[in-house]
Amino acid sequence: MSTKALRPARELLLKEYRGVLSTLSKSMPGYPFGSVVPYCLDAHGQPLILISRIAQHTHNLRQDNKCSLLVGERDAEDVQAVGRLTVLAQARQLSDQAEITAAAERYYRYFPEAGGYHQAHDFDFWVLQPVRHRYIGGFGAIHWLDQVTLTNPFAGDAEARMIEHMNSDHAAAISHYLALCGLPETVPAQLVGLDSEGMHLRQGQMIHWLPFARTCNTPTQVREALVFLARAQAWPEVEGAAG
């Protein structure tokens, strides 16, 4: 297992927000069944999805919870020359109310439109618990990885407070973050997620993950990183990104 591939594999999972969920077909035994799903990462860094009870992939998971999630770099001109990650996992439907509440609060920040159909239709939260990962970083850069996920130290109240503060009081800083990354501000962006390695901004229906220059383990370090970026003239190089 290559430790050098761990960070780029995790960053790909953070950067993207939709993938191909493959399940084992119930109606066609032995055949894989693929479907596109949006996702965000839960407090433990695992993909969190919201799926309908009547969907084919849900019927498949109820019979056999083994699945995979394929994630690739968006808008790639040559899909074989860029990174892609397959997460081999066991899916688990959330049933504990506290878990469901925490999942909903996080998921709706990323996908606010999901709140309506979640209530109007029979949708449930599932978490994909990784068993192993297959990461390809380009031609010949192929790795099996056992542990890619990283627990988010801020998930919950700390993250919610920081997000509310930034969105309420520092809209100009958020606009500056977009500009630093060369992202056009076609519509205003909002901060929707923070983790130890970066932040998620939602702009319309697009999600952007922007990395911090160095790992942040406390809210104070996050605040310092956000202030630094608000004053920066260029997005800083990420420490250890090459390794």
Order of alpha helices (4+ residues) and beta strands (2+ residues): alpha-beta-beta-beta-beta-alpha-beta-beta-alpha-alpha-beta-beta-alpha-alpha-beta-beta-beta-alpha
